[in-house]
Amino acid sequence: MKVAKFGGSSVASAEQIEKVANIIKTDLQKKFIVVSAPGKRHKSDQKMTDMFIQLWKASQQKASLEPFIDPIIKRFTEIVEQLSLSFTIVGEIKQSINKLLHMEEAPIRKLDALKAIGEDSSAKILSAYLTSIGLEARYVNPREAGVMVSDEPGNGKILPESFEMIYKLRSTKGISVIPGFFGYTNDGKLITFSRGGSDITGSIIAAGIKADLYENYTDVDSVYAVNPSIVDNPKKITTLTYKEMRELSYAGFSVFHDEALIPAYREKIPVCIKNTNNPQATGTFIVSEKKPSEKCVVGIASDTGFCSIYISKYLMNREIGFGRKVLSILEEESISFEHAPSGIDDLSIIIREKHLPLEKEKQVLERIQKELCPDLISIHRNLAMIMIVGEGLVRTIGVAKKATSAISSANVNIEMINQGSSEVSMMFGIIADDLEKAVQSLYNAFFVK
């Protein structure tokens, strides 16, 4: 019994939906299908979710809504028409949009409900098309499926009792098509997961029904050892562990949402990343354990958009509670941090720049200065993080030397190193402008030479 999740590029057009249907038709073990909202059809196109966000913003600004509604309806109409389906589906979509826009609801809840229409409509269209080609398929709303979540608009978390409810889906006949990205609270409020949350839904359904395999279809043949936009024709990764994929996803690999693996990981369900446009390709398997390899480094991930708060105070290590107080200030200012490497007199807090806007920066620095009296405090923006990832990395001699030598040979200065906090990764902080040449040099050192 398999769960298959199809991403935005897989349902972006009628042609893509036909490919999805063929994949399902050739393997009827795929009993549970999770879909995203329509994605981009080409580089200059818009994702459907972004179109709904723009519609919501226009509604908040009391602007004319037709210029935002019309492209959405046109897009769905084209898909329905080309698949030769009933236009009743389009009418229902338009009715749902108008109903939500006129609802007396908190803006953030209205945003969640509007965003969810993309996934919900994809599921209805796909289930109708599967039925039209002779398969037994039905649309299943997340509430009916048992996807119950916490009441956190835009950042819902699955509730433990959901999995027992989802397990009951095993007894249903035919193919169940479930929209990703959202669930419901116990009192019936629609809540979305964080952006890219359809991956989360797929993993939740796989864990809930205790699937033999969870297949995640996207637009690449596999996970690559490095970002293909930085290195031409990089090495494909055939097998990863959950821990390795989690680190790679967090650090910039856009193939998989970084929270999505957690439900599958807990149930030890193997995951396979496949390409909708080339389903014959082997893909990348994500498993609990794999055989040790001489090359412990499987991938090099990187991401920009970080900043660092550097704090120095003589005898900091003897001041009980210093670190806790710094992190408490961030907590009180609603700022999450990523890493916190430290020395005996020094502490660096790595934060995503989007979580520390300039208007909040001054307040945070003033509070740290006033409440902790450091000798020096400074902030550095425009940082990038590079992560060397692989099981057994910390037990393999020479990895750090090879990595630092590669970065140095690219004439890039290392601003920060964080090694030892994770068994499967080693992190380097550099100036964002140097990212490409540093990554290219690391790839050559670990995968070419």
N, C-alpha and C positions, 0 to 999 in steps of 0.2 A: 504494500500500500504506500503510495507516494503522494507528497504534496509538491506542487509546482507553483512557483511565484513568477509572474511575468512583469517586468519593469515597464517604465513609461515608454521607452523606445519600442518595446514589443507590441504595444497597443496604440501606437501613435497614429495609425491610419488603418483603413480597411485592408490594404495589402498585408500589413503586419499582422492583423488579427487573423487573416486567413492562414498565415504561417503558424500562428499559435494553435489554431484549430487542427492543422495537420499534425503538429507535434503531439497533441492530446489524442488524436484519432489513432495514431500509430502505437500508442502505449496506454491502454485503458487501465493500467495500474495507477495512473494519475487520476485519482478520484477527487482530489481537493485542489482547486485552482484559486490562487490569490492574485489579484491584479492591481496595478497602479493606475493613476490617471494618465490619459494620453500625454506622451512626452513630445520632444521636438522631432519633426519630420526631416528637418535640415538645420544647418548651423544658425541661420538667421530666424528660425521659427521660435515660438514661445511654448513653454510647458503649460498645460492646462491649469495646473495649480497656481502658477504665477498669474494667469488671466483672472482667476477667481479672487486672488489677493488684490489685484488692481481694481476689480469690481467693488470689493469691500471698501477699499480706500475712497473710491469715488462716492460710495453711498454715505460714508462718514463725513465727506466734505460737501454733501448735498449737491453734488454735480449731476449732470445729465447721465443717466445710466445706460441708455440705448447703445452708445458707442462701445460700451464694454460688454453688454449682453449679446449683441448681434454676432460678434466674432466667435463667441463660445457656441452659440446655437448653430452657426454656420458650420463650424468644425464637426460637431456631432451629427448634423444633417448629412454632411458629405460621407461620413463613415457609414451611417445607417443606409443611405441611398445606395452606396457602392456594394454593400453586403446584401442588398435586396430585402431588407427587414422592414417591418411595419413602422410608419412614422409616428405611431402612438408613443414610442419610446422618447422621441424628441419632444413631443407635447408634454410628457411627464417631466422631462428635465426642465423645460421652460417654466412649467407650473411650480416645480420645487424651488427654482431660483426666485421667482416672484413672491412666493409665499414667505421665504426666508427674509427677503429684503424688506417686507412689510411687518415682520414679527417684532413685537416689543420685547427685545432681549438685550442683555449686556453686549457691547460691541465685540468683546473677545470671544464670546460664545457664538455670536453670529458669524464671526470669521471662521471658527472651527467648522460650523455647519456648512458654510459655503465651500470651503476647501474640500470637504468630504464628498461633495457632489461629483467631482472628477472621478474618484475611484468607484463610487457607487454606480455611476453611469457606465463606466467601463465594464463592470461586472454584469450589469443588466444586458448590455449589448453583446458581450461574449456568450453569455448563457443562451440568449435568443438565437445567436448564430449557430452555436453547437447543436441546438434543437433543430434548426432549419436544415442541417446537413445529416440529420438522422441519428444523432447521439442523444441519450437520455441525460439531460442536464437541467439544473435549476439554479436560480439566483438565491443566495442565502445571505440575509442581512447579518452583520456582525452581532447584533443583539440576539438573534435567533441562534447563531453559531455558538454563543456563550462568551464572546470577547468582552469581558467586564473590566473596566479600568478605573483608576483613581480620578478624582475630580480636579484635574490640573489642566485647564485648557491649553492646547498646544504642546503639552508635555506629559500626556497620560502615561501611567504605568499599569501594567497588567496586574489584576488582583489574583491571589493564589487560588481562590475558589473557581476561577475560570476554567482551569485545566480539566477538572472533573466534568464540567458541563460540556466542554468541547469534545471530550472522549465519546460522548453519546452520538456524535456525528458519524462514528464508524458504522453504525447500523443503517444509515441512510442509503438508499439505492441511487445508482447513477452517479453523475458528476456534480459536485457542489462547487459553484463559482462564488467566491467571497470577496468583497471589496477590501483592500488593505487600508492601512493608515489611520483607521479610527475604530473606536469601540464605544461602549455606553457605561455610564455610572449605574450604581444600584437603583437610583431613583430616575433612570431613563434619560439622562442628559448625554448628548453626543459630545465626545471628546476625541481630539486627534492625538496621535503620537507626535514626537518631534519630526522635523522634515526628513523625508526618506523613510518614513515609518512603515511603508508597505512591506519592507524586508522584515520588520519586527512582527507584523501580522503573520507573515508566512512561517516564521520560526515558531511563533506561538501555536499556530494550528498544527504544525508538525509535531511539536512537543505534546500538545493536547491529545491528538489521536494516536500518539506513539508510532509515528510513521517509520517505515523501513528506510526511507530516503527523502531528503528535502532538496529539491532542485530549484535553483534560483537562476532564471533566464534573464540575460541582459544582452548587450550588443558587442561583447568581446568573447573570443574563444576560450580565454582562461585568465587567471590572475598572472600578471607579469612580475618579474623580479624587480622592476623599476618602472617608473612612470614613462610610457611610450612617447610622451610629448617632450621628454628630456633626452632619452636615449633611443636611437633608431633600432627597431627590431630586437627588443630585449628578450631575454630568456623567459620561456613560459614555466610556470610553477605547476607541477602535476599534483602534488600532495602537500597540504599544510595541516598543522594542528590548529585546534581552536585558539590556543594562546597566540600562535603566530599570526593568524588572521585578525584577531582582535587588535593586536599591536599595529599591524599594517593598516587596518581600517581606521583606527584612531588617528594615525599619522599621515593621512592624506590619500590613501587608496580609496577611490570613490566607487569601487565595484560593489562594496557591501556597507550598509549602515553599521556603525561601530557598536550599537547596542543589540543588533539583530541576532547575534549568535547565542546570546545568553540562554534563552529557553531551550534551543537545540543542544547546547553544550551540557546543560543540566541533565537532559535525558539521553545524552551520548548518541544523538541521531546524526549520522553522516550527512554532510551537505555537499552538493555538487553545483558549481557555477558553470552554466552552459550559455551558448550563444543561440538566440532565436533564429538568426540568419544563417547559422551553420550548425544545426543540431547534431550532426554526425561527429563533430569535434569532441574529443575526450573530455575537455573541460578541466577544472581544478577541483579535487576532492578535499574537503575539510573534515578531519577525523580527530578522535580523542588522542590517539597515540600513533606514532609512525616509527619505522626502523631508524636507528641512528645512521647518520651519513657523515662521510669525511668532510663534506662541505656543510658546516653547521649553519652558515648564513644563507637564508632562502630569499631574502628581499631587502631592498633599501627604500624606505618610505620617507617622504618629505612633505612639509607644509609651511606656508608663510602665514603672516598675520599674528605674530606673537610679540609680546613685550616683556621686559624683566624689571622688577623692582629690586634694586640692590641695597642691602642694609649692612652697615659695618659698625661694630661697637666692641671696644676692647673688653676682654673677659666676658663676652656674650655667653660662652658656654657655662659660666658659673651663675648666670642670672636665671634662676628657676622660673619657668613659665614664659620666657621671652618669645619662643616660637609660637606657643599657644596664643599669646596676646596679639601677635601680628596676624595670625590666621583668624582670630576673633574679630579684628577690625574689618578684614575682608568679608567675613560672614555677615557682619552687621551692615555692611554697605552692599550686600547682595552680589558679591563678586566671587566667582569660583576660580580656583587656581589649578594649574596643570602639573607643575613640578616644583619642588622646593629643595634643590641641592644646597648644602651648607658646609661651612668650615667652623673652626673654633671661635672665630670672631666675625664671621661673615654669613650672610643668608641671602639667597636669591629666590625670588618668587616669580615663576614663569606663568604668565596669564595671556589668554587670547585677547588681542587688542579690542575686539568687539565687546568684551566684558568690562573693559576699562576705558570708556570714552574720556575725551579730554576734560569735559566738565566735571567728571568724577575724580579724575587724577589728582587735582589740587587738594580736594577734601581728604582723600586717602593719605597722601603724603603729609599733610598738616597733622592729621591724627596720629600717624606713626611717630612723627617728630615730637609732638606734645606728650604723648602717652608713654613712649619708650625711650626718648632722649638718645637716639643713636649718634655716633660720631659723624657718620656720613650716610646720606640716603640719596639715591638717584634712580632715575628711570631711563631705560633704553628701549626704544621702539624700533620697528622695521627689522625684527628678527625672524629667522627661519629655523625650524627644527628638522634635523635629519635623524632617522632611526635605522640602525642596523639590526635586523630581526632574524632570529633563528633559535630553535630549541638547542639547548646545550651550549649556548654561546658563552656563558660565564665560566664554563668548565673547559673551554678550548683555548689553548695557549696561543698567543700572538695575534688575536683578533683586534684588540685595541691598538697594538703597534701598527698593524697593517692599515687600519682605518685612519689613524692620525697621520701616518706617512702619506696616505693618498690625499687627504685634505690639504696637507702642507705642500705637496707637490703641485697642487692646483693653485698655489699662492693665495690660499684662503686662511684667514685667522679664525681659530676656534675661540668663541666667546665663552663657552660653557660646555662641560662634559658631565653627564649623569650616568654612571655605570654602577651596577650592583643593586639598584632598587628594583630591577626586574630581571628574572632569570632568562628571559628570551629577547631582551633588547638592550641596546646601548645608544644613548642619545647625545647628539652634538648640537649646540646652538651656534649659529653663524649669522652674519649680516645677510639679509634677504637677497640683496643684489648679487651675492656670490653663490646662490643656491645651485644654479644649473651646472657650473663648472665643478663644484664640489661633488655633486651627485654623479656626474659623468666620470670623474676620477675614481670615486669609490666603486662604481660599477666595473670599471676596467680592472681595478685591483682584485675584486672578489669573484668576478664572473668571466673575465676575458683572459687575463694573464695566467 
